[in-house]
Amino acid sequence: MEHDELMERLARFGVLRRSYGDAARHLVPLLAPSALVLVPLSLLATLVLVIAVNDGLIVVNGEPELTDVPAGASWVWAAAVPVVWLVLAVLVFPAIVTVAAGRLLGRRVPPVAALRAAARRAPALLALALLALAWLAAVVAVAFWVLLVLGQGWMWIIGTVLLLAALPALLAVPGVVLERRSAPAAVVRAYRLSARWLHVTAFTLLIGTVALPLAAAWALDRGVDGLSGPALTIVSGTAGVALSLLVTPFQAMVVTRQFLYHVARFPDAGALGGIVERLPAGPSGPARPVPVLVSLLLPGLAFGAIVLVNPLGLPEIAETYAQQTLARDPAYFDEGSARLSPGELRAVFAGPGEGVTVLTDSGFDSASQLLTCSDVRCTRLSNRWGGRNEQMREAIHPPSAATRLPDGRLLVVRWERTEDRWRARLLTCDGRGCLDAPGGTYVTQVRDLHPRPNLALAARPGGGVVLVQAAEVPAGDFEPSVAETFSLIVCDDVACSRPRTKPVARVNSRAFVRAPHSLAVAMGPGGRAVAARLDSLTGALHVISCADPACERVRVRRPVAPIWEDLREAGPTAEVNRRFDESGDYGHLAGVSLAVRADGRPLIAYRSAVGGAVHLLDCRTPDCAAGDSLMLAPSGVEHAAPALVLDRSGRALVAYQDLEGRRIMLATCSGLDCAVVPVRNMRHGPGPALAMTLDGAGRPYIVWTDVGYADAEVVITVPLNLPWPHQTRSPRAVR
């Protein structure tokens, strides 16, 4: 009588609905095999993988990201995935099927006994797994052949049919563990049982084991979509692993009930009784839901602890997408007030506290803007025009320049247009805005309504400012410019009330280029100024150095000679010549950044116009008559100019773009002995500008542009826990 009732109960329709109900009622016993095997394995795999990808794992605003996948990590991942899959297929899933069968047949199968039974059937289950892999490979091969011969539409149709035809083979798993058949016999048994209801069986298994678990994963992804930072790391990590373990009992219950449903309806009266007799037995303790359910969270919590507590010293990054942050602020209700063009980034300067100020300037029809970040994570941003009235927006045509004063204010160059010339004066700026320096006068002027001057400035330690200017030598109406001049402007006060202009050199440049990042100036020991000018056409690098604070004695050296004398005749590529023919301007092709060490010797990072490689030049003397060079990044036409600063210990920090890996890199160099670490992945692609400074705590602020086809942003990235000794690697280039 009991056997007949059991047969009647298992033969009822509604396999899918009843399976999910049974799985929910018996969830804790069904989860026990996973808690005993998969949870420890997941913990071990998490620790091993985190250690393996340690060189490429960073934490950005509390969220883990990979900047690189080391070769060792690839091998670990390649080994871990098959191991976990085999353990799931050969041990855990069959054990859950055994526990599920016991619950459906009125027997309590202990999880340990179920695991032992599955282990005893491991050879047959392994053979079944290999058959599944062979079938999958055959399906992929057929689908690929159909794609080549008949097209994509037929590929999806035939691929779907083959998948549905393969799903009843899942019933071979209970055939192996419950009826103790061999793998081939269990497959034959599965198709014989479901032959009369093959399409119903296939769709039931498709929905129960594939569609609904995928829907649950999609719902989880949408549920955590609004989270960010540590909350996203904890919730997504724990919920993701827990969900992957939770869906397995539901899948196993669908397979088990579908198998027993067919057995109960199949004309084989002794089959069900034989399954009941073969169920493993053993001491069955009470179900402990709390330990089992808590264990599901352990892998995710372990990963969250590794990321957030950071016992391995992973690189921690604070990052802000400036325009997105401004757009969320009610103060910037006008879209134009929050707009920042990536091409306008000029420089970044440390503020009086933990924040920084970014100078942007289009160089065309708008005024300079000052983007102020008031704390280390840039949670508060403000964007101000660098002038007091609307006329200033039309007045700044040549690109602006700025330097930081000892009191924390910025000294900004403002260009004003008159009837026949452009004149430059200085502004002092703080968080509230900019004012004309009292008593100031024009520091330089250009008699051209379409000028292309380059101007850079640096504050003198004892007060005042030094400006260096590169200007075009005017030529005839039908002749190109063939030279440019270098001039120094020395002022004893920040208002520059009595500027002293000193022409220092005239060099052959073939054509003058207004490249705002191709001219830099810095102050050396004793208040001696050093400037560097990179020729954007020929690749020549000139260094202008003052032998005294007043720049009465000036030396001009050329540590990097031009690659060719006439670009039009010996251009590096047809693309470069094409750009010259279209615009006549190579401002985006080259850039230079300069720092002077305590012994007076300059360090220069530059992006050559010839191929675009990023170099670090270590000058041997204060005037840089000669130097040694290291290539940090190979040639690439999209490189932005690198940025260089000296940290408190005198080491050079160089930020630059890695075009191949689409990353921002940071090199820490003692002389030319450099260690390089990836700092950040580009969300879109390489932009035209990059700048860097150190804040009051010595942290590097890297400001860069992230540019794609439809999106462009100014990004502020701050490494919070330098140095990263375990992350370092040497540059690929040689000296």
C-alpha atoms as one frame of an Amber mdcrd trajectory, in Angstrom:
protein
   0.000   0.000   0.000   2.807   2.395   0.883   4.514   1.626  -2.431   1.328
   2.370  -4.370   0.847   5.700  -2.586   4.443   6.624  -3.303   3.993   5.734
  -6.979   0.840   7.806  -7.153   2.436  10.814  -5.443   5.514  10.846  -7.707
   3.445  10.370 -10.874   1.474  13.586 -10.359   1.745  16.303 -12.983   3.428
  19.664 -12.308   7.022  18.488 -11.927   8.520  21.970 -12.104   6.160  23.576
  -9.569   6.379  20.664  -7.158  10.181  20.466  -7.497  10.723  24.100  -6.519
   8.295  23.710  -3.614  10.095  20.586  -2.379  13.492  22.300  -2.731  12.294
  25.283  -0.697  10.917  23.034   2.079  14.046  20.886   2.290  16.576  23.615
   1.453  18.853  23.139   4.460  19.430  19.378   3.975  19.915  19.924   0.262
  22.500  22.649   0.917  24.495  20.521   3.362  26.697  18.775   0.712  27.625
  22.173  -0.763  28.373  23.518   2.714  30.650  20.545   3.404  32.541  20.568
   0.082  31.984  23.647  -2.098  32.230  26.277   0.632  35.737  25.210   1.798
  36.763  24.771  -1.833  35.418  28.242  -2.684  37.286  29.760   0.264  40.512
  28.118  -0.849  39.954  29.121  -4.479  39.243  32.720  -3.425  42.468  32.974
  -1.444  44.557  31.297  -4.166  43.114  33.448  -6.951  43.514  36.691  -4.998
  47.152  35.846  -4.333  47.645  34.821  -7.968  46.180  38.085  -9.369  47.798
  40.198  -6.672  49.974  42.032  -9.192  46.947  43.118 -11.195  44.285  43.676
  -8.520  43.474  47.171  -7.284  40.691  48.597  -5.119  38.961  51.632  -6.669
  36.565  53.456  -4.332  36.137  50.226  -2.378  35.511  48.057  -5.450  38.009
  45.463  -6.749  39.237  45.777 -10.328  41.836  44.000 -12.428  44.364  46.093
 -14.285  46.210  43.058 -15.566  45.949  39.275 -15.479  49.392  37.838 -14.695
  50.463  34.671 -16.480  50.500  32.775 -13.183  46.925  33.813 -12.475  45.848
  32.539 -15.881  47.311  29.131 -15.079  45.692  29.106 -11.628  42.332  30.054
 -13.112  42.726  27.455 -15.881  43.366  24.807 -13.214  40.758  25.992 -10.680
  37.769  26.089 -13.026  38.003  22.421 -14.155  38.667  21.274 -10.589  35.625
  23.098  -9.177  33.467  21.933 -12.081  34.532  18.297 -11.655  33.912  18.401
  -7.898  30.470  19.859  -8.548  29.630  17.379 -11.326  31.141  14.227  -9.814
  30.602  14.724  -6.083  28.346  17.580  -4.930  25.513  17.535  -7.478  25.095
  13.720  -7.337  25.112  13.900  -3.528  22.361  16.540  -3.593  20.400  14.340
  -6.026  20.705  11.481  -3.522  19.493  13.659  -0.625  16.632  14.954  -2.791
  15.606  11.404  -3.756  15.579  10.428  -0.093  13.280  13.338   0.768  10.917
  12.483  -2.093  10.911   8.785  -1.173  10.379   9.347   2.547  13.949   8.607
   3.633  16.384  10.948   5.400  19.760  10.546   3.755  22.573  12.195   5.776
  24.741  14.523   3.653  27.940  12.679   4.594  26.406   9.368   3.508  25.264
  10.958   0.248  28.777  12.276  -0.418  30.250   8.827   0.280  27.766   7.225
  -2.105  28.641   9.743  -4.812  32.343   9.164  -4.214  31.856   5.403  -4.684
  30.191   6.113  -8.032  32.933   8.619  -9.029  34.307   6.592 -11.999  30.880
   6.315 -13.635  30.077   9.953 -12.850  33.420  11.058 -14.277  32.690   9.085
 -17.444  29.301  10.781 -17.598  30.958  14.198 -17.269  33.356  13.350 -20.103
  30.403  12.295 -22.273  28.760  15.641 -21.527  31.904  17.507 -22.549  32.142
  15.480 -25.764  28.516  16.258 -26.569  29.084  19.952 -25.857  32.110  20.004
 -28.163  30.042  18.327 -30.885  27.262  20.898 -30.478  29.743  23.776 -30.747
  31.338  22.229 -33.849  27.977  21.704 -35.540  26.836  25.220 -34.647  30.050
  26.683 -36.043  29.663  24.683 -39.248  26.065  25.869 -39.594  27.222  29.460
 -39.017  29.734  29.190 -41.847  27.399  27.420 -44.254  23.874  28.622 -43.489
  24.339  31.819 -41.465  23.706  33.094 -37.961  19.927  32.603 -37.942  20.188
  28.886 -38.640  22.998  28.590 -36.113  20.690  29.781 -33.315  17.851  27.533
 -34.448  19.936  24.373 -34.752  21.923  25.174 -31.616  18.689  25.528 -29.618
  17.340  22.231 -30.974  20.576  20.418 -30.065  20.502  21.917 -26.567  16.909
  20.784 -25.993  17.773  17.338 -27.313  20.682  17.087 -24.855  18.817  18.180
 -21.720  17.104  14.811 -21.017  20.601  13.371 -20.581  20.631  15.133 -17.185
  18.417  12.286 -15.992  21.453  10.021 -16.348  22.856  11.479 -13.078  20.171
   9.844 -10.881  20.485   6.760 -13.074  24.134   6.457 -12.042  23.796   7.262
  -8.313  20.314   5.862  -7.589  20.219   2.837  -9.894  24.013   2.305  -9.986
  24.188   2.028 -13.745  27.217   2.719 -15.898  27.432   6.062 -17.694  26.355
   4.761 -21.158  23.581   2.642 -19.646  22.342   5.609 -17.578  22.167   7.808
 -20.692  20.209   5.132 -22.571  17.956   4.750 -19.536  17.333   8.530 -19.413
  16.172   8.699 -23.029  14.069   5.512 -22.708  12.266   6.947 -19.676  11.531
  10.291 -21.339  10.849   8.966 -24.855   7.055   9.392 -24.659   7.313  12.914
 -23.160  10.628  14.060 -24.642   9.582  17.623 -25.505   7.849  18.144 -22.135
  10.880  16.771 -20.303  13.281  18.971 -22.290  11.305  22.167 -21.632  10.835
  21.347 -17.950  14.566  20.851 -17.505  15.319  23.955 -19.598  13.134  26.169
 -17.420  14.017  24.563 -14.096  17.784  24.147 -14.491  18.686  26.987 -16.895
  16.067  29.710 -17.350  15.002  30.317 -13.742  18.587  30.295 -12.340  19.601
  32.789 -15.042  16.594  34.947 -14.170  17.635  34.895 -10.501  21.167  35.975
 -11.468  19.748  38.788 -13.624  17.512  39.957 -10.747  20.498  39.997  -8.390
  22.522  42.013 -10.901  19.720  44.550 -11.231  19.285  44.650  -7.458  22.904
  45.677  -6.812  23.031  48.016  -9.825  22.469  51.112  -7.687  25.153  50.222
  -5.140  28.759  51.365  -5.259  31.930  51.234  -3.226  32.254  48.899  -0.209
  28.511  48.172  -0.187  28.708  46.827  -3.729  31.771  44.720  -2.897  30.161
  43.125   0.158  26.661  42.634  -1.249  27.629  41.468  -4.723  30.409  39.208
  -3.428  28.366  37.478  -0.740  25.094  37.408  -2.677  26.753  36.192  -5.874
  28.463  33.206  -4.237  25.415  32.439  -2.085  23.127  32.497  -5.127  25.387
  30.121  -7.049  25.188  27.672  -4.120  21.456  28.203  -3.563  20.339  27.418
  -7.101  22.054  23.993  -7.130  19.485  22.341  -4.794  16.628  23.605  -6.971
  18.312  22.291 -10.121  19.026  18.935  -8.449  15.462  18.647  -7.187  14.054
  19.280 -10.691  16.309  16.571 -12.170  15.500  14.112  -9.358  11.722  14.588
  -9.404  11.622  14.439 -13.210  13.540  11.146 -13.096  11.309   9.644 -10.381
   8.213  10.912 -12.211   9.199   8.879 -15.266  10.140   5.858 -13.153   6.739
   5.967 -11.424   4.913   6.099 -14.776   7.178   3.589 -16.538   5.887  -0.024
 -16.613   8.634  -1.355 -14.347   7.096  -2.143 -10.985  10.324  -3.025  -9.172
  12.392  -0.008 -10.240  11.142   2.384  -7.563  11.514  -0.169  -4.790  15.081
  -0.888  -5.867  15.932   2.816  -5.650  14.535   3.002  -2.105  16.577  -0.019
  -1.035  19.799   1.366  -2.490  19.552   4.747  -0.760  22.523   5.180   1.595
  21.847   5.090   5.297  23.643   6.498   8.290  23.150   8.462  11.488  20.992
  11.465  10.750  21.344  14.393  13.095  18.974  17.354  13.324  19.117  19.959
  10.542  21.159  23.008  11.545  19.943  25.837   9.305  21.994  28.643  10.852
  25.478  27.101  10.333  24.541  25.911   6.827  23.100  29.237   5.692  25.909
  31.262   7.278  28.489  29.087   5.525  27.069  30.212   2.172  28.226  33.748
   2.962  31.757  32.816   3.991  33.449  32.928   0.515  31.935  36.314  -0.269
  32.745  37.686   3.189  36.321  36.428   2.874  36.735  38.172  -0.460  35.162
  41.355   0.933  37.542  41.273   3.908  40.533  40.862   1.581  39.386  43.858
  -0.455  38.169  46.196   2.291  40.450  45.308   5.227  43.283  44.855   2.711
  45.679  42.579   4.626  47.639  41.963   1.395  48.358  45.660   0.846  46.453
  45.903  -2.443  46.657  49.292  -4.166  43.808  51.503  -2.979  42.589  54.176
  -5.370  40.224  57.088  -4.808  38.741  58.264  -8.080  36.308  60.910  -9.274
  34.807  61.460 -12.695  34.647  65.238 -12.467  31.889  66.058 -14.925  29.585
  63.336 -13.551  30.162  64.634 -10.015  29.490  68.237 -11.014  26.357  67.275
 -12.940  24.866  65.719  -9.768  25.374  68.965  -7.829  22.285  71.251  -7.808
  24.625  74.254  -8.044  25.394  73.242 -11.640  21.851  73.142 -12.988  23.111
  74.662 -16.230  24.805  71.959 -18.306  27.442  74.422 -19.486  28.532  75.105
 -15.911  29.384  71.451 -15.352  30.932  70.853 -18.756  34.632  70.002 -18.889
  36.258  69.249 -22.215  39.103  66.698 -22.013  41.119  68.763 -24.467  41.150
  71.699 -22.025  43.146  70.071 -19.212  46.324  72.092 -18.575  47.719  71.444
 -15.089  46.898  70.416 -11.522  48.154  72.052  -8.316  48.047  71.023  -4.665
  45.695  72.964  -2.456  46.347  74.189   1.071  44.804  71.016   2.565  44.146
  67.593   1.066  42.539  68.878  -2.113  43.820  70.082  -5.458  42.925  72.638
  -8.104  42.795  71.718 -11.791  43.384  74.347 -14.474  41.455  73.875 -17.716
  41.596  76.150 -20.717  40.423  75.657 -24.288  42.753  78.245 -25.787  40.002
  79.414 -28.096  36.851  81.271 -27.072  36.382  80.574 -23.369  38.118  81.603
 -20.192  40.214  79.406 -17.951  38.334  77.291 -15.439  39.471  76.248 -11.974
  38.121  72.888 -10.818  38.667  72.653  -7.065  38.635  69.350  -5.195  38.522
  70.008  -1.463  39.237  66.546  -0.018  41.276  63.472  -0.863  38.334  61.568
  -2.377  37.033  64.620  -4.235  33.554  64.247  -2.783  33.140  68.039  -3.010
  33.948  69.754  -6.303  33.528  73.316  -7.484  34.082  74.754 -10.940  34.764
  78.469 -11.382  35.646  80.690 -14.270  39.129  82.124 -13.974  37.945  85.701
 -14.323  35.485  88.262 -12.997  33.351  89.097 -16.012  32.029  87.822 -19.318
  34.533  89.892 -21.324  37.337  87.711 -19.983  35.852  84.667 -21.668  36.391
  86.284 -25.032  39.802  87.657 -23.976  41.646  84.397 -23.441  42.677  83.083
 -26.834  46.246  81.826 -26.365  46.286  78.924 -23.891  46.627  79.889 -20.273
  49.274  78.802 -17.771  49.536  78.847 -13.980  51.749  78.125 -10.990  51.148
  77.648  -7.296  52.264  80.335  -4.865  53.712  79.465  -1.430  50.510  80.633
   0.284  48.400  78.149  -1.691  46.916  80.569  -4.203  47.360  80.150  -7.928
  49.009  82.648 -10.228  47.272  82.439 -13.615  48.172  84.044 -16.923  45.325
  86.004 -18.531  45.492  87.082 -22.163  43.695  90.249 -23.284  43.112  91.348
 -26.844  43.489  94.907 -28.125  43.144  96.208 -31.662  46.451  94.924 -32.967
  47.968  92.653 -30.327  47.514  90.224 -27.457  48.769  91.110 -23.987  49.229
  88.885 -20.926  48.854  89.853 -17.288  48.729  87.832 -14.076  45.764  86.929
 -11.859  45.800  85.551  -8.313  43.158  82.872  -7.736  41.803  81.011  -4.736
  38.686  78.967  -4.025  36.471  82.040  -4.347  37.682  83.203  -7.747  40.395
  85.281  -9.431  41.518  88.909  -9.126  44.012  91.036 -11.015  47.270  91.188
  -9.128  47.292  94.753  -7.644  49.785  97.033  -9.321  50.489  94.494 -12.024
  51.227  95.303 -15.617  51.418  93.341 -18.831  54.162  90.738 -18.660  54.376
  90.125 -22.406  52.626  90.977 -25.639  52.366  89.584 -29.155  51.732  91.775
 -32.214  49.542  89.255 -34.006  45.774  88.812 -34.002  46.240  85.055 -34.448
  49.176  84.340 -32.138  50.627  80.981 -31.232  52.864  81.709 -28.239  53.774
  79.241 -25.535  54.109  80.555 -22.000  55.014  78.776 -18.762  55.713  80.204
 -15.300  57.044  79.197 -11.889  57.005  80.986  -8.542  60.372  82.060  -7.147
  61.138  80.864  -3.596  61.846  84.371  -2.276  58.847  85.951  -3.977  58.115
  86.892  -7.511  57.802  84.757 -10.601  59.801  83.610 -13.620  58.111  83.171
 -16.998  59.549  81.490 -20.066  58.115  82.143 -23.501  58.578  80.415 -26.843
  57.389  82.533 -29.746  57.310  82.283 -33.493  59.687  84.371 -35.570  57.437
  86.062 -38.183  58.204  85.166 -41.796  57.162  86.563 -45.148  53.655  86.304
 -46.548  54.439  83.168 -48.551  57.224  81.668 -46.462  56.810  79.382 -43.445
  58.308  80.202 -40.100  61.774  78.732 -39.802  62.716  79.757 -36.251  61.429
  80.442 -32.772  62.767  82.497 -29.899  63.098  81.728 -26.198  62.649  84.577
 -23.718  62.776  84.776 -19.935  60.647  87.238 -17.960  61.757  87.770 -14.356
  59.509  89.537 -11.820  60.341  90.429  -8.234  56.699  90.300  -7.096  53.716
  88.148  -8.035  51.960  91.147  -9.597  54.945  91.482 -11.954  54.859  95.271
 -11.657  58.352  95.620 -13.206  58.976  92.672 -15.559  62.471  92.203 -16.934
  62.471  90.444 -20.299  65.592  88.719 -21.527  65.796  87.067 -24.991  67.999
  84.008 -24.558  68.031  82.021 -27.804  66.805  81.704 -31.344  66.548  78.150
 -32.692  65.592  76.521 -35.958  62.182  74.857 -35.612  60.992  74.575 -39.231
  57.458  75.453 -38.119  56.199  76.833 -34.825  53.587  74.784 -32.973  51.357
  76.127 -30.237  51.462  73.046 -28.028  50.541  73.969 -24.434  52.286  70.920
 -22.966  55.511  71.307 -24.933  56.968  74.007 -22.629  57.699  73.625 -18.900
  59.611  75.560 -16.244  60.624  74.649 -12.691  62.697  76.175  -9.911  65.987
  74.604  -8.914  68.023  75.045  -5.715  68.854  78.646  -4.867  65.932  79.961
  -6.926  67.564  79.165 -10.282  64.992  78.562 -13.004  65.196  75.696 -15.502
  62.940  75.390 -18.545  62.474  72.719 -21.204  61.023  73.145 -24.679  60.175
  70.148 -26.882  59.928  70.767 -30.613  56.682  69.113 -31.638  57.845  68.679
 -35.220  61.455  67.565 -35.169  61.635  65.988 -31.699  64.460  68.288 -30.537
  64.571  69.072 -26.802  66.113  72.352 -25.568  66.907  73.066 -21.912  67.228
  76.672 -20.723  68.911  77.059 -17.329  69.722  80.095 -15.223  73.084  80.147
 -13.469  71.808  82.678 -10.897  68.399  83.587  -9.379  68.081  86.767 -11.438
  68.771  84.829 -14.660  71.551  87.191 -15.649  73.541  84.249 -16.998  71.553
  81.798 -19.082  72.628  78.623 -20.864  70.709  76.843 -23.630  71.511  73.194
 -24.315  70.023  70.593 -26.641  70.344  67.158 -24.940  68.026  65.556 -27.509
  68.851  66.322 -31.140  66.208  66.524 -33.862  65.454  63.259 -35.601  65.219
  65.089 -38.915  65.739  68.652 -39.979  62.797  68.964 -42.342  59.599  67.189
 -41.378  57.982  67.718 -44.760  60.768  65.819 -46.483  61.476  63.090 -43.917
  58.276  62.583 -41.932  58.032  59.366 -39.897  54.801  58.133 -41.410  52.261
  59.061 -44.024  49.790  59.678 -41.189  51.990  62.398 -39.669  52.363  64.111
 -43.042  48.622  63.880 -43.601  47.962  65.591 -40.268  50.440  68.302 -41.136
  48.758  68.906 -44.499  45.337  69.133 -42.855  46.137  71.347 -39.889  49.779
  72.392 -39.878  49.774  71.887 -36.112  51.250  69.066 -34.012  50.214  70.369
 -30.612  48.759  67.022 -29.599  51.799  65.018 -30.645  54.385  66.017 -28.052
  54.696  67.143 -24.464  57.246  67.640 -21.713  57.257  67.670 -17.900  60.167
  68.896 -15.801  61.457  68.619 -12.226  64.760  69.744 -10.685  66.435  67.672
  -7.971  68.155  68.995  -4.864  71.568  68.855  -6.578  70.297  71.040  -9.422
  70.159  68.326 -12.096  66.889  68.249 -14.046  64.757  65.211 -14.730  62.623
  65.472 -17.852  59.761  63.220 -18.934  58.627  63.774 -22.477  56.597  62.279
 -25.264  58.487  62.493 -28.500  56.741  63.715 -31.627  58.677  61.047 -33.472
  56.520  57.974 -32.961  55.105  59.137 -29.642  57.280  57.082 -27.268  57.432
  58.209 -23.609  60.997  58.844 -22.362  62.620  59.814 -19.066  65.783  61.929
 -19.462  68.209  61.971 -16.524  70.438  65.035 -16.945  74.050  64.606 -15.889
  74.668  68.326 -15.224  72.506  71.271 -14.059  72.404  72.687 -17.590  71.589
  69.228 -19.062  74.346  69.366 -21.622  74.059  65.565 -21.744  71.882  62.920
 -20.183  70.839  59.292 -20.098  67.437  58.240 -21.396  65.003  55.451 -20.572
  61.956  54.632 -22.702  58.988  53.997 -20.410  56.366  53.369 -23.094  56.811
  52.457 -26.751  55.609  54.471 -29.692  51.923  55.265 -29.995  50.159  58.041
 -31.834  47.564  58.546 -29.077  49.901  59.108 -26.135  49.286  62.156 -23.965
  52.282  64.006 -22.574  53.598  62.335 -19.380  53.534  64.056 -15.988  56.507
  64.196 -13.608  56.857  65.185  -9.941  59.424  64.548  -7.205  58.240  62.955
  -3.973  59.527  63.886  -0.513  62.440  61.458  -0.752  63.576  62.883  -4.080
  62.356  60.015  -6.234  60.688  60.791  -9.532  57.063  59.807 -10.064  56.082
  59.646 -13.733  52.469  59.129 -14.807  51.807  58.115 -18.385  49.457  56.112
 -20.598  49.876  52.454 -21.500  48.093  52.305 -24.848  48.396  48.544 -25.266
  46.788  47.766 -21.913  44.595  50.930 -21.951  45.819  51.860 -18.473  47.315
  54.755 -16.554  50.764  53.778 -15.311  52.893  55.210 -12.498  56.677  54.811
 -12.574  58.718  55.390  -9.413  62.307  56.133 -10.388  65.624  56.682  -8.664
  67.618  58.019 -11.569  66.741  55.631 -14.382  66.063  52.690 -12.078  62.279
  52.572 -12.360  59.522  50.364 -11.009  56.212  50.630 -12.847  52.720  49.860
 -11.554  49.323  50.067 -13.262  47.156  52.629 -11.498  43.873  52.603 -13.384
  42.078  51.138 -16.370  40.688  53.540 -18.934  36.916  53.251 -19.105  36.776
  54.589 -22.667  40.192  55.245 -24.179  43.333  57.413 -24.107  42.698  61.148
 -23.949  44.885  64.056 -25.042  46.072  65.292 -21.638  47.457  64.117 -18.298
  48.757  66.028 -15.268  49.965  65.185 -11.758  50.841  66.841  -8.459  51.440
  65.845  -4.826  49.003  66.965  -2.143  49.964  68.100   1.343  50.253  64.481
   2.531  52.551  63.509  -0.340  49.918  61.551  -2.273  50.027  61.813  -6.070
  46.922  63.267  -7.695  46.763  62.106 -11.316  44.330  64.045 -13.490  43.740
  62.531 -16.908  41.252  62.464 -19.724  39.194  59.392 -20.615  37.866  59.682
 -24.160  35.617  57.394 -26.219  33.496  57.738 -29.317  30.559  59.278 -27.469
  31.867  60.007 -23.965  34.740  62.056 -22.628  35.627  62.848 -19.030  38.200
  64.496 -16.805  39.189  61.929 -14.170  40.942  62.556 -10.838  42.772  59.449
  -9.575  44.563  59.316  -6.203  46.688  56.318  -5.097  46.110  56.252  -1.340
  48.644  53.730  -0.053  51.882  54.028  -2.022  54.411  52.403  -2.163  53.293
  49.078  -3.615  56.537  47.067  -3.561  54.865  43.756  -4.439  53.296  45.344
  -7.505  56.395  46.738  -9.157  57.788  45.667 -12.491  60.519  47.090 -14.696
  59.755  48.981 -17.894  59.742  46.806 -20.980  61.922  49.239 -22.892  65.707
  49.323 -22.613  67.983  52.281 -22.165
